[in-house]
Amino acid sequence: MALFKSSNPTLQEKSYEGTIFQGMTAGDTMTVKGTLNKFGFLVLMMIGSTVFSWSQFNKGGDPMPLMLIGVFGGLALAIVMMIKKQWSPYIAPAYGIMEGLFVGSVSAMYDYAYPGLPTQAVALTLLVTLIMFLIYRYRIIKVTGKFRMVIVIATAAVGVFYLIQWITYLAMGSPIGSFTNAATPLGIGFSILVVGLAALNLLLNFDTIEKGVDMKAAKYMEWYSAFGLLVTIVWLYLEILRLLSKFNRN
């Protein structure tokens, strides 16, 4: 029976299968505090590499190599973790570093075009994350089965759309649905929609982590869960950054 699901592919019930009851002694099972501690460590790893890649851009370096290393390196590590979750304690920190190379390069380019924009995006990301946590904590929005299904379908649709855009851009030099990149009411509305979707994913992630603790998942799942939460928050940050840039173009 499906106990919980998340639209984040790294944080779904099947991710915890085979890990339940593997560590029944005290301190060997997943806890919320342990997950948050691991998440904080991954954020520090990401910040370190973000500062590095940003500094390379400010020194006149080409941001694309570090950006591509971050994207494809992070993707490779994420796939390995999804297959071998027990390796998460060793791979998750490296993923945080890869994520920072990508985020730092992207942020530096946005800051060059719109000075101070990444700082605003970070502040808004933290604010939205806090608000969504309080919404989840006080059950203002309940994570029901129907709610999960809607978020899963919507997130998958956005993911497929972005993939098609990327493929058409590589093939034709112009992405399909380019209106989503324009600073028009329609383009801004699309970004607001996706930001809202990313924020709602946080509710599913919080619920997934909490239920993983209830199911007494193995201790290494703290690292895996922290990695999954980082994926969603970085996505939220990038979408907010994109949205703010559209407002600054008007």
C-alpha positions in Angstrom: 0.0 0.0 0.0 1.4 3.4 -1.0 1.9 5.3 2.3 3.3 8.5 0.7 4.5 9.9 -2.6 6.4 13.0 -3.7 6.6 14.6 -7.1 10.3 14.9 -6.5 11.7 11.7 -8.0 14.4 11.5 -5.3 11.8 11.6 -2.5 9.2 9.0 -3.2 8.0 6.0 -1.2 9.9 3.5 -3.4 13.1 5.4 -2.5 12.7 4.2 1.1 11.7 0.6 0.2 14.4 -1.9 1.4 15.6 0.6 4.1 12.8 0.2 6.6 13.7 -1.6 9.8 17.3 -2.1 8.7 18.6 -0.3 11.8 16.4 -0.9 14.8 18.9 0.0 17.5 18.9 3.5 18.9 20.6 6.0 16.7 20.5 3.8 13.6 17.2 5.0 12.2 16.4 8.2 10.3 15.4 11.3 12.3 14.1 14.7 11.3 16.9 16.4 13.3 19.5 14.2 11.6 18.1 15.0 8.2 18.1 18.7 8.8 21.7 18.5 10.0 22.7 16.7 6.8 20.8 19.2 4.7 22.7 22.1 6.4 26.0 20.4 5.6 25.0 20.0 1.9 24.0 23.7 1.8 27.5 24.6 3.2 29.1 22.5 0.5 27.0 24.2 -2.2 27.7 27.6 -0.9 31.5 26.9 -1.0 31.4 25.9 -4.6 28.9 28.7 -5.5 31.4 31.3 -4.2 34.2 29.6 -6.2 32.3 29.6 -9.5 31.0 33.1 -9.0 34.5 34.4 -8.3 35.8 32.7 -11.5 33.1 34.6 -13.4 34.1 37.9 -11.8 37.7 37.2 -12.8 36.6 37.1 -16.4 36.4 33.4 -16.7 33.9 31.6 -19.0 31.0 30.3 -16.8 30.0 27.6 -19.2 32.6 24.9 -18.3 31.8 25.1 -14.6 28.1 25.2 -15.3 28.2 22.1 -17.5 30.4 20.3 -15.0 27.8 21.2 -12.3 24.8 20.1 -14.5 26.1 16.8 -15.8 28.2 16.0 -12.8 25.3 16.6 -10.5 23.0 14.6 -12.8 25.4 11.6 -12.8 25.7 11.7 -9.0 22.0 12.0 -8.5 21.4 8.9 -10.7 23.9 6.9 -8.8 22.3 7.9 -5.5 18.9 7.0 -6.7 20.2 3.5 -7.6 22.5 3.0 -4.6 20.9 5.0 -1.8 23.3 3.5 0.8 26.1 5.4 -0.9 24.4 8.7 -0.1 26.6 9.7 2.8 29.6 9.7 0.4 27.9 11.0 -2.7 25.5 13.6 -1.4 28.3 16.1 -0.3 29.9 15.8 -3.8 26.4 16.5 -5.3 26.2 19.6 -3.1 29.5 20.8 -4.6 28.3 20.1 -8.2 25.1 22.0 -7.5 27.1 24.9 -6.3 29.1 25.1 -9.5 26.0 25.3 -11.5 24.1 27.7 -9.2 27.1 30.0 -8.8 27.7 30.3 -12.5 24.0 31.0 -13.2 23.8 33.5 -10.3 26.9 35.3 -11.4 25.5 35.8 -14.9 22.2 37.1 -13.5 24.0 39.4 -11.1 26.0 40.8 -14.0 22.9 41.5 -16.0 20.8 42.6 -13.0 23.0 43.6 -10.0 21.7 42.4 -6.7 19.1 40.1 -8.2 20.5 36.8 -6.8 20.5 38.2 -3.3 16.8 39.1 -3.7 16.1 35.6 -5.0 17.9 33.9 -2.1 15.9 36.0 0.4 12.6 35.2 -1.3 13.6 31.5 -1.5 14.2 31.4 2.3 11.0 33.2 3.0 8.9 30.9 0.8 10.6 27.8 2.3 9.8 29.1 5.8 6.2 29.8 4.9 5.7 26.4 3.3 7.2 24.7 6.4 4.7 26.6 8.6 1.9 25.7 6.3 2.9 22.1 6.5 3.6 22.2 10.3 0.2 23.6 11.1 -1.6 21.6 8.5 -3.0 24.6 6.8 -2.7 22.6 3.6 -3.1 18.9 4.1 -1.0 16.6 2.0 -3.7 14.2 0.8 -3.5 11.6 -1.9 -5.4 13.7 -4.4 -3.1 16.7 -3.6 0.0 14.6 -4.2 -1.4 13.3 -7.5 -2.1 16.8 -8.8 1.3 18.1 -7.9 3.0 15.0 -9.4 1.2 15.4 -12.7 1.8 19.2 -12.9 5.5 18.8 -12.0 6.0 16.0 -14.6 4.2 18.2 -17.2 6.6 21.1 -16.5 9.6 18.8 -16.6 8.6 17.4 -20.0 7.9 20.9 -21.3 11.4 22.1 -20.2 13.0 19.0 -21.8 11.2 19.7 -25.1 12.3 23.4 -25.0 15.9 22.3 -24.4 15.9 19.8 -27.3 14.2 22.2 -29.7 16.7 24.9 -28.8 19.7 22.6 -29.5 18.1 21.4 -32.8 16.7 24.7 -34.1 18.4 27.4 -32.1 15.0 28.6 -30.9 13.0 26.8 -28.2 9.4 25.9 -28.6 7.1 27.9 -26.4 9.6 30.8 -26.2 6.8 33.0 -24.7 7.8 31.5 -21.3 11.1 33.3 -21.4 9.6 36.7 -22.4 8.9 39.5 -19.9 5.3 39.6 -20.9 2.2 39.1 -18.8 1.9 35.5 -20.2 5.6 34.8 -19.5 5.5 36.3 -16.0 2.3 34.4 -15.3 4.0 31.1 -16.4 6.9 31.8 -14.0 4.6 32.6 -11.1 2.8 29.3 -11.8 6.1 27.3 -11.8 7.3 29.1 -8.6 4.1 28.1 -6.9 4.4 24.5 -8.1 8.0 24.3 -6.8 6.8 25.7 -3.4 4.0 23.2 -3.2 6.6 20.4 -3.8 8.1 21.4 -0.5 5.0 20.3 1.3 5.3 16.9 -0.3 9.0 16.7 0.6 8.3 17.6 4.2 5.6 15.0 4.4 7.8 12.4 2.8 10.7 13.0 5.2 8.3 12.9 8.2 6.8 9.6 7.1 10.3 8.2 6.4 11.1 8.8 10.0 7.8 7.2 11.1 8.7 4.1 9.0 12.1 3.9 10.7 14.1 4.2 7.5 17.9 3.5 7.8 20.2 6.2 9.0 21.8 6.8 5.6 18.4 7.9 4.3 19.0 11.2 6.2 21.6 12.0 3.5 19.4 10.9 0.7 16.4 12.9 2.0 18.6 16.0 2.5 19.8 15.6 -1.1 16.2 15.4 -2.3 15.2 18.5 -0.4 18.1 20.4 -1.8 17.0 19.6 -5.3 13.6 21.2 -4.7 14.9 24.3 -3.0 17.5 24.9 -5.7 14.7 24.5 -8.3 12.6 27.0 -6.4 15.6 29.5 -6.2 16.2 29.3 -10.0 12.5 29.8 -10.8 12.4 32.8 -8.5 15.5 34.2 -10.1 14.0 33.8 -13.5 10.8 35.5 -12.4 12.6 38.5 -10.9 14.6 38.9 -14.0 11.4 39.3 -16.0 10.2 42.0 -13.7 13.5 43.8 -14.1 13.2 43.7 -17.9 10.0 45.8 -17.8 
